[in-house]
Amino acid sequence: QVQLVESGGGLVQAGGSLRLSCAASGRPFSLYTMGWFRQAPGKEREFVAAINWSGGSTSYTDSVKGRFTISRENAKNTVYLQMNMLKPEDTAVYYCAAALRRWGTSRGDFGSWGQGTQVTVSS
């Protein structure tokens, strides 16, 4: 198992930016596809973005394309989510997740999860 700890959440006005970080420890970080999910109150947890082990392949949900960027630094065991042009509908708890030796964009593909970090976007 890999342990994941998110940071960087907070309160921001609409149109602003935040960068989330997720630090991994345990098994070698480069074995994992990394993903970000989010869960708004009363809603199911949904996929936001994923990046493969090398950073060469990424995927985004349609609602964040052009605004969010996922990246990783394997030497630092860290994955990032740069969020620009934030909207009130981006308000949610954001979770970092890891999928061992597989590519995926569904919740079931990811076996390790962080505790989440709150992002609140005010209008």
Disulfide bonds with the S-S distance in Angstrom:
Cys22-Cys96 2.10
